[in-house]
Amino acid sequence: MAAIQDRKKRGISRSFTPAKKGAEFTKEMKDTHTIIIPQLSPIHIHLMKEALVAEGYKVKVLETTDRSDIECGLKHINNDACFPAIVAVGQLLNYVMSPECDTERVAVLISQTAGGCRATNYIGWLKNALNRAGLSHIPVLSFNLHGMEAHEGFKVTMPMVRRMVMGILYGDLLMRMLYRCRPYEKVKGETEALYNKWADICARNVYNYNWRQFKKDVYDIVEEFDNIPMNETRKPRVGIVGEILIKFHPDANNKAVEVIEREGGEAVVPDFMDFVLYSAYDDIYRSKYMAGSKIRKYVARYIIWMIERKRNIMRKALRKSKHFDAMPDIFELAHLAEKIVSLGNQSGEGWLLTAEMVELIEGGVGNILCVQPFACLPNHVTGKGVMKALRVAYDNVNIAAVDYDPGASEVNQLNRIKLLMSVAQKNLAITRKEI
């Protein structure tokens, strides 16, 4: 506010150009154009993609991100933008500017949450960058539930949303199986092979959209992974929390899960669906304590009820298993967060970030890696900002924060994870000795 008022006093007009609406995605383009989607989470994105394919869209997911994508993002986006913005938008821009892309037959898609952070503001940067690059004819699509950036030929329908929910649920379950079993498997590669088998089966059911089949798949998945021959050696469990893209995108976090497993640990990553439910729960809180809409509150309650009912299928299967833990519901997570922060922290990952750390600690995961974009204010408040309180509330908590930025040292990031793992191994050895 001080900067805005100072500009007004000095008669300085705004120093940026608002993004124009951009090219229209027409109904005819549904048959002729391929929608390009940036990577977010390799485990989830291919399942979620089927929700678009089932609606008749042609879709291409950009699998990996490399340094050239980041350099492209830095070139075309203001360098004050956060690292996830540079990764996601840079990946899209680098592809559409490459020789392999037919720019006359593509559109790009990115998500928006209508919040005050990452997933709302990328689309403006993307459109401005395309305009400057002479590619303003490429339609920019938005996946959101608020009617933003509407296009004649692209509609977010309820069947699409329901399939998307199924895809995320499948992805969360497969991620839980993969990360729990892979560090302990007796036959190297067996877990990965089983994961690949089920990823294909689940993708087909997202396309077909059969909840009865979903329930059968859930029980079969848990049973088959539960029966993988595993070593009984205990390894330190390390939770990964933080900004959603960096948490799930291995190229953005420099393969943190692989590093943890290579250093002799087991990675534990909270569910992707928690972020969806957290966004819905915020409407309930805003209606009660702030100036939120009562209609949105009732819609949010219905969304949470519908999703948690499906998650209960997963919980029942997980509780019957030998090796897996069931996930808490969003109301439990909110209660855990309230021990440390206000639920009014709703920018970015907000109170969910704190809730995930408390849930991990109380679930026996005493080592936590908090990954965040450098200078991300929400993450610094509810991530780094609560670490002291967590150490006071819980004994022997081992927490490390790692910042990610285009100019950050990968060696330094790796060393911080290795230091975390060294303390985790030491604590585990002390626990064994006490036992």
VEXDREN-2710 file (C-alpha; in Angstrom, 1 decimal):
% VEXDREN-2710
k/r/px/py/pz
1/MET/0.0/0.0/0.0
2/ALA/2.9/2.4/0.8
3/ALA/4.4/1.8/-2.6
4/ILE/1.1/2.4/-4.4
5/GLN/0.4/5.6/-2.4
6/ASP/3.9/6.9/-3.1
7/ARG/3.4/6.3/-6.9
8/LYS/0.2/8.2/-6.8
9/LYS/1.9/11.2/-5.0
10/ARG/4.6/11.2/-7.6
11/GLY/2.2/10.8/-10.5
12/ILE/3.8/7.5/-11.7
13/SER/1.5/5.3/-13.7
14/ARG/1.6/1.6/-13.3
15/SER/4.7/0.0/-14.7
16/PHE/3.1/-3.2/-16.2
17/THR/0.8/-4.1/-19.0
18/PRO/-2.3/-6.0/-17.9
19/ALA/-2.8/-9.3/-19.7
20/LYS/-5.3/-9.2/-22.5
21/LYS/-7.9/-11.8/-22.8
22/GLY/-5.9/-13.7/-25.5
23/ALA/-7.0/-15.9/-28.3
24/GLU/-10.4/-17.7/-28.1
25/PHE/-10.5/-21.4/-28.0
26/THR/-13.4/-22.2/-30.3
27/LYS/-15.6/-25.3/-30.5
28/GLU/-13.9/-26.2/-33.8
29/MET/-10.5/-26.2/-32.1
30/LYS/-11.5/-29.1/-29.9
31/ASP/-11.0/-31.4/-33.0
32/THR/-7.9/-29.7/-34.4
33/HIS/-5.8/-28.4/-31.5
34/THR/-3.8/-30.2/-28.8
35/ILE/-3.9/-28.9/-25.3
36/ILE/-0.4/-28.7/-23.7
37/ILE/-0.2/-29.2/-19.9
38/PRO/2.9/-28.5/-17.8
39/GLN/4.2/-31.1/-15.4
40/LEU/3.0/-30.9/-11.8
41/SER/3.1/-34.4/-10.3
42/PRO/4.2/-37.4/-12.5
43/ILE/2.2/-39.8/-10.4
44/HIS/-1.1/-37.8/-10.7
45/ILE/-0.9/-35.9/-13.9
46/HIS/-1.5/-38.8/-16.3
47/LEU/-4.5/-39.9/-14.3
48/MET/-5.9/-36.4/-14.2
49/LYS/-5.3/-36.0/-18.0
50/GLU/-7.8/-38.8/-18.7
51/ALA/-10.6/-36.4/-17.4
52/LEU/-9.9/-34.2/-20.4
53/VAL/-9.4/-37.0/-22.9
54/ALA/-12.8/-38.4/-21.9
55/GLU/-14.4/-35.1/-22.8
56/GLY/-12.9/-35.3/-26.4
57/TYR/-9.9/-33.1/-26.0
58/LYS/-6.5/-33.9/-27.4
59/VAL/-3.9/-33.6/-24.6
60/LYS/-0.1/-33.6/-24.3
61/VAL/1.6/-33.6/-20.9
62/LEU/5.1/-32.2/-20.9
63/GLU/6.9/-34.9/-19.0
64/THR/10.1/-33.4/-17.7
65/THR/11.6/-30.0/-16.9
66/ASP/15.2/-29.1/-17.5
67/ARG/17.5/-26.1/-17.3
68/SER/16.4/-24.7/-20.7
69/ASP/12.8/-24.5/-19.4
70/ILE/13.9/-22.5/-16.4
71/GLU/16.1/-20.2/-18.5
72/CYS/13.1/-19.6/-20.8
73/GLY/11.0/-18.8/-17.8
74/LEU/13.6/-16.3/-16.5
75/LYS/13.8/-14.7/-20.0
76/HIS/10.1/-14.1/-20.4
77/ILE/8.8/-13.6/-16.8
78/ASN/9.6/-10.9/-14.3
79/ASN/12.5/-12.1/-12.2
80/ASP/10.5/-11.4/-9.1
81/ALA/8.2/-14.3/-9.9
82/CYS/8.5/-17.3/-7.7
83/PHE/10.3/-20.4/-8.7
84/PRO/7.2/-22.6/-9.4
85/ALA/5.9/-19.9/-11.8
86/ILE/9.2/-19.9/-13.6
87/VAL/9.2/-23.7/-13.8
88/ALA/5.6/-24.1/-15.0
89/VAL/5.3/-21.2/-17.3
90/GLY/8.9/-21.6/-18.6
91/GLN/8.1/-25.2/-19.5
92/LEU/5.1/-24.2/-21.6
93/LEU/6.9/-21.3/-23.3
94/ASN/10.0/-23.4/-24.1
95/TYR/7.8/-26.1/-25.7
96/VAL/5.6/-23.8/-27.9
97/MET/8.7/-21.9/-29.0
98/SER/10.5/-25.1/-30.0
99/PRO/10.6/-26.4/-33.7
100/GLU/8.6/-29.5/-32.8
101/CYS/5.6/-27.5/-31.8
102/ASP/3.0/-26.6/-34.5
103/THR/1.9/-23.3/-32.9
104/GLU/-1.2/-23.1/-35.2
105/ARG/-2.6/-26.3/-33.6
106/VAL/-1.9/-26.0/-29.9
107/ALA/-3.4/-24.4/-26.8
108/VAL/-1.9/-24.3/-23.3
109/LEU/-3.7/-25.1/-20.1
110/ILE/-2.9/-24.1/-16.5
111/SER/-4.8/-24.3/-13.3
112/GLN/-6.2/-21.4/-11.2
113/THR/-7.5/-21.6/-7.6
114/ALA/-8.7/-17.9/-7.4
115/GLY/-6.5/-17.5/-4.3
116/GLY/-3.8/-14.9/-3.6
117/CYS/-0.9/-17.0/-4.8
118/ARG/0.7/-19.3/-7.4
119/ALA/-2.2/-21.1/-9.2
120/THR/-4.1/-17.9/-9.8
121/ASN/-1.5/-15.5/-11.2
122/TYR/0.5/-17.6/-13.6
123/ILE/-2.0/-17.2/-16.4
124/GLY/-1.4/-13.5/-16.7
125/TRP/2.4/-14.0/-16.9
126/LEU/1.9/-16.7/-19.5
127/LYS/-0.4/-14.5/-21.7
128/ASN/1.9/-11.6/-21.5
129/ALA/4.9/-13.7/-22.4
130/LEU/3.1/-15.2/-25.4
131/ASN/2.2/-11.7/-26.6
132/ARG/5.8/-10.6/-26.4
133/ALA/7.0/-13.7/-28.2
134/GLY/4.6/-13.1/-31.1
135/LEU/2.5/-16.1/-30.1
136/SER/-0.7/-14.3/-29.0
137/HIS/-2.7/-16.5/-31.3
138/ILE/-2.2/-19.5/-29.0
139/PRO/-5.3/-19.9/-26.7
140/VAL/-4.5/-19.9/-23.0
141/LEU/-7.0/-22.1/-21.1
142/SER/-7.7/-22.2/-17.3
143/PHE/-8.8/-25.1/-15.2
144/ASN/-10.8/-23.6/-12.4
145/LEU/-14.2/-23.8/-10.7
146/HIS/-14.9/-20.0/-10.6
147/GLY/-15.8/-19.3/-14.2
148/MET/-12.5/-17.4/-14.8
149/GLU/-11.0/-17.2/-18.3
150/ALA/-14.1/-18.7/-20.0
151/HIS/-13.8/-20.0/-23.6
152/GLU/-16.4/-21.2/-26.0
153/GLY/-14.7/-24.4/-26.8
154/PHE/-13.4/-25.4/-23.3
155/LYS/-15.7/-25.9/-20.4
156/VAL/-15.0/-27.4/-17.0
157/THR/-17.9/-29.7/-16.7
158/MET/-19.1/-31.8/-13.7
159/PRO/-18.2/-35.1/-15.4
160/MET/-14.7/-33.7/-16.0
161/VAL/-14.4/-32.6/-12.3
162/ARG/-15.6/-36.0/-11.1
163/ARG/-13.1/-37.8/-13.2
164/MET/-10.4/-35.5/-12.0
165/VAL/-11.3/-36.3/-8.4
166/MET/-11.1/-40.0/-9.2
167/GLY/-7.7/-39.5/-10.9
168/ILE/-6.3/-37.6/-7.8
169/LEU/-7.6/-40.3/-5.4
170/TYR/-6.0/-43.1/-7.5
171/GLY/-2.7/-41.0/-7.7
172/ASP/-2.7/-40.5/-3.9
173/LEU/-3.1/-44.2/-3.3
174/LEU/-0.4/-45.3/-5.8
175/MET/2.0/-42.7/-4.4
176/ARG/1.4/-44.0/-0.9
177/MET/2.1/-47.6/-2.1
178/LEU/5.1/-46.7/-4.1
179/TYR/6.9/-44.7/-1.5
180/ARG/6.1/-47.1/1.3
181/CYS/7.3/-50.3/-0.4
182/ARG/10.2/-49.2/-2.7
183/PRO/12.8/-48.6/0.0
184/TYR/12.2/-52.1/1.5
185/GLU/11.6/-54.3/-1.5
186/LYS/13.7/-57.5/-1.6
187/VAL/13.6/-57.7/-5.4
188/LYS/14.7/-54.4/-6.9
189/GLY/12.3/-53.0/-9.4
190/GLU/9.3/-55.1/-8.2
191/THR/7.5/-52.1/-6.7
192/GLU/8.0/-49.9/-9.7
193/ALA/6.7/-52.6/-12.0
194/LEU/3.6/-53.1/-10.0
195/TYR/3.1/-49.4/-9.9
196/ASN/3.3/-49.1/-13.7
197/LYS/0.8/-51.9/-14.1
198/TRP/-1.8/-50.3/-11.8
199/ALA/-1.2/-46.8/-13.2
200/ASP/-2.4/-48.0/-16.6
201/ILE/-5.4/-49.8/-15.1
202/CYS/-6.4/-46.8/-13.0
203/ALA/-6.1/-44.4/-16.0
204/ARG/-8.5/-46.6/-18.0
205/ASN/-11.0/-46.5/-15.2
206/VAL/-10.7/-42.7/-14.9
207/TYR/-11.7/-42.6/-18.6
208/ASN/-14.5/-45.1/-18.1
209/TYR/-15.6/-43.5/-14.8
210/ASN/-16.9/-46.5/-12.8
211/TRP/-16.9/-46.0/-9.0
212/ARG/-17.7/-49.7/-8.4
213/GLN/-14.6/-50.6/-10.3
214/PHE/-12.7/-47.9/-8.3
215/LYS/-13.6/-49.6/-5.0
216/LYS/-12.5/-53.0/-6.3
217/ASP/-9.2/-51.5/-7.6
218/VAL/-8.5/-49.9/-4.3
219/TYR/-8.7/-53.1/-2.4
220/ASP/-6.7/-55.0/-5.1
221/ILE/-4.0/-52.3/-5.1
222/VAL/-3.6/-52.4/-1.4
223/GLU/-3.5/-56.2/-1.3
224/GLU/-1.0/-56.6/-4.1
225/PHE/1.4/-54.0/-2.7
226/ASP/0.9/-55.4/0.8
227/ASN/2.2/-58.8/-0.5
228/ILE/5.4/-57.5/-2.0
229/PRO/8.3/-59.3/-0.1
230/MET/9.9/-56.6/2.0
231/ASN/12.9/-56.4/4.3
232/GLU/12.1/-55.8/8.0
233/THR/15.0/-53.3/8.5
234/ARG/13.6/-50.0/9.9
235/LYS/14.6/-46.9/8.0
236/PRO/14.1/-43.3/9.1
237/ARG/10.8/-41.9/7.6
238/VAL/11.0/-38.4/6.2
239/GLY/8.0/-36.3/5.4
240/ILE/8.1/-33.9/2.5
241/VAL/5.8/-30.8/2.8
242/GLY/5.7/-27.4/1.2
243/GLU/4.6/-25.6/-1.9
244/ILE/2.5/-27.9/-4.0
245/LEU/4.5/-27.8/-7.3
246/ILE/7.9/-28.2/-5.6
247/LYS/6.6/-30.9/-3.3
248/PHE/5.3/-33.1/-6.1
249/HIS/7.5/-32.2/-9.1
250/PRO/10.8/-34.2/-9.0
251/ASP/12.5/-31.9/-11.5
252/ALA/11.6/-28.8/-9.3
253/ASN/12.8/-30.3/-6.0
254/ASN/15.9/-31.9/-7.6
255/LYS/14.5/-35.4/-7.0
256/ALA/14.2/-35.1/-3.2
257/VAL/12.4/-38.5/-2.9
258/GLU/15.2/-40.3/-4.7
259/VAL/17.8/-38.5/-2.6
260/ILE/16.0/-39.6/0.6
261/GLU/15.8/-43.2/-0.5
262/ARG/19.4/-43.2/-1.7
263/GLU/20.5/-41.9/1.7
264/GLY/18.7/-44.8/3.4
265/GLY/15.3/-43.3/4.2
266/GLU/11.7/-43.6/3.4
267/ALA/9.9/-40.6/1.9
268/VAL/6.4/-39.8/3.1
269/VAL/4.4/-37.3/1.0
270/PRO/1.0/-36.1/2.1
271/ASP/-1.9/-36.6/-0.3
272/PHE/-2.5/-34.2/-3.3
273/MET/-6.2/-34.3/-2.4
274/ASP/-5.5/-32.6/0.9
275/PHE/-4.8/-29.3/-1.1
276/VAL/-8.2/-29.6/-2.9
277/LEU/-10.0/-30.2/0.4
278/TYR/-8.1/-27.4/2.1
279/SER/-9.3/-25.0/-0.6
280/ALA/-12.9/-26.0/-0.1
281/TYR/-12.6/-25.9/3.7
282/ASP/-11.4/-22.3/3.5
283/ASP/-14.8/-21.3/2.2
284/ILE/-16.4/-22.7/5.3
285/TYR/-14.0/-20.8/7.5
286/ARG/-14.5/-17.5/5.6
287/SER/-18.3/-17.8/5.9
288/LYS/-18.1/-18.3/9.6
289/TYR/-15.4/-15.8/10.6
290/MET/-14.9/-13.4/7.7
291/ALA/-17.0/-12.0/4.8
292/GLY/-17.4/-15.3/3.0
293/SER/-20.5/-16.4/1.1
294/LYS/-23.0/-18.8/2.8
295/ILE/-23.7/-20.4/-0.6
296/ARG/-20.0/-21.1/-1.1
297/LYS/-20.0/-22.6/2.4
298/TYR/-22.7/-25.1/1.6
299/VAL/-21.1/-25.9/-1.8
300/ALA/-17.8/-26.5/0.0
301/ARG/-19.4/-28.8/2.6
302/TYR/-21.0/-30.9/-0.2
303/ILE/-17.7/-31.1/-2.1
304/ILE/-15.9/-32.2/1.1
305/TRP/-18.6/-34.8/1.9
306/MET/-18.5/-36.2/-1.6
307/ILE/-14.7/-36.6/-1.7
308/GLU/-14.3/-37.8/1.9
309/ARG/-16.9/-40.5/1.2
310/LYS/-14.8/-41.8/-1.6
311/ARG/-11.6/-41.5/0.5
312/ASN/-13.4/-43.7/3.2
313/ILE/-13.1/-46.6/0.7
314/MET/-9.3/-46.1/0.7
315/ARG/-9.2/-45.7/4.5
316/LYS/-11.0/-49.0/5.1
317/ALA/-8.6/-50.8/2.7
318/LEU/-5.6/-49.2/4.3
319/ARG/-6.6/-50.0/7.8
320/LYS/-6.9/-53.7/6.9
321/SER/-3.4/-53.8/5.5
322/LYS/-0.1/-54.8/7.1
323/HIS/2.1/-52.0/6.0
324/PHE/0.1/-48.9/5.3
325/ASP/-1.5/-46.0/7.3
326/ALA/-4.8/-44.4/6.5
327/MET/-5.0/-40.6/5.8
328/PRO/-6.9/-38.2/8.1
329/ASP/-9.8/-36.2/6.8
330/ILE/-9.7/-32.5/6.3
331/PHE/-11.5/-31.7/9.5
332/GLU/-8.9/-33.6/11.5
333/LEU/-6.1/-31.7/9.7
334/ALA/-7.8/-28.4/10.5
335/HIS/-7.9/-29.3/14.1
336/LEU/-4.2/-30.2/14.1
337/ALA/-3.3/-26.9/12.5
338/GLU/-5.3/-24.9/15.1
339/LYS/-2.8/-26.1/17.7
340/ILE/-0.1/-23.9/16.1
341/VAL/-1.7/-21.3/13.7
342/SER/-4.9/-19.6/12.8
343/LEU/-7.0/-21.1/10.0
344/GLY/-7.2/-17.6/8.6
345/ASN/-3.8/-18.3/7.0
346/GLN/-5.2/-19.1/3.6
347/SER/-2.7/-17.8/1.0
348/GLY/-0.8/-20.5/-0.9
349/GLU/-0.6/-23.7/1.2
350/GLY/-1.6/-21.7/4.3
351/TRP/-2.6/-23.6/7.4
352/LEU/-2.5/-26.9/5.5
353/LEU/1.3/-26.8/5.5
354/THR/1.4/-26.6/9.3
355/ALA/-1.3/-29.3/9.5
356/GLU/0.7/-31.7/7.4
357/MET/3.7/-31.3/9.6
358/VAL/1.8/-31.8/12.8
359/GLU/0.0/-34.9/11.3
360/LEU/3.3/-36.4/10.2
361/ILE/4.9/-35.8/13.6
362/GLU/1.9/-37.3/15.5
363/GLY/1.9/-40.2/13.0
364/GLY/5.4/-41.2/13.9
365/VAL/7.3/-39.4/11.1
366/GLY/9.7/-37.3/13.2
367/ASN/11.8/-36.0/10.2
368/ILE/10.4/-33.3/8.0
369/LEU/11.8/-31.7/4.8
370/CYS/10.0/-28.4/4.1
371/VAL/10.5/-27.4/0.5
372/GLN/9.6/-23.9/-0.6
373/PRO/10.3/-21.3/-3.2
374/PHE/12.8/-18.7/-2.1
375/ALA/11.0/-15.7/-0.6
376/CYS/7.6/-17.4/-0.7
377/LEU/5.8/-15.4/2.1
378/PRO/3.0/-17.9/2.8
379/ASN/5.5/-20.8/3.2
380/HIS/7.8/-18.7/5.3
381/VAL/4.9/-17.9/7.7
382/THR/3.3/-21.3/8.0
383/GLY/6.4/-23.4/7.1
384/LYS/9.6/-21.9/8.5
385/GLY/7.7/-19.7/10.8
386/VAL/6.2/-22.5/12.9
387/MET/9.3/-24.7/13.2
388/LYS/10.3/-23.3/16.6
389/ALA/6.8/-23.9/17.9
390/LEU/6.8/-27.4/16.6
391/ARG/10.2/-28.1/18.3
392/VAL/8.8/-26.8/21.6
393/ALA/5.6/-28.8/21.3
394/TYR/7.2/-32.1/20.2
395/ASP/10.5/-33.6/21.4
396/ASN/13.3/-34.7/19.0
397/VAL/11.6/-33.3/15.9
398/ASN/14.1/-33.1/13.0
399/ILE/13.0/-30.4/10.5
400/ALA/15.0/-28.8/7.7
401/ALA/13.8/-26.1/5.3
402/VAL/15.2/-26.1/1.7
403/ASP/14.7/-23.1/-0.5
404/TYR/14.4/-23.5/-4.3
405/ASP/15.3/-20.8/-6.8
406/PRO/16.8/-20.6/-10.3
407/GLY/20.0/-19.3/-8.8
408/ALA/20.1/-21.6/-5.8
409/SER/23.0/-24.1/-5.4
410/GLU/21.9/-27.7/-6.0
411/VAL/24.9/-28.8/-3.9
412/ASN/23.7/-26.7/-1.0
413/GLN/20.2/-28.2/-1.3
414/LEU/21.6/-31.7/-1.4
415/ASN/23.8/-31.1/1.6
416/ARG/20.8/-29.9/3.7
417/ILE/18.9/-33.0/2.8
418/LYS/22.0/-35.1/3.7
419/LEU/22.4/-33.4/7.0
420/LEU/18.7/-34.0/7.7
421/MET/19.2/-37.7/6.9
422/SER/22.3/-37.9/9.1
423/VAL/20.4/-36.6/12.1
424/ALA/17.5/-39.0/11.2
425/GLN/19.8/-42.0/11.1
426/LYS/21.4/-41.0/14.4
427/ASN/18.0/-40.6/16.1
428/LEU/16.9/-44.0/14.8
429/ALA/20.1/-45.6/16.1
430/ILE/19.4/-44.1/19.6
431/THR/15.9/-45.4/19.5
432/ARG/17.1/-48.9/18.6
433/LYS/19.6/-48.8/21.4
434/GLU/16.9/-47.7/23.9
435/ILE/14.6/-50.5/22.7
END
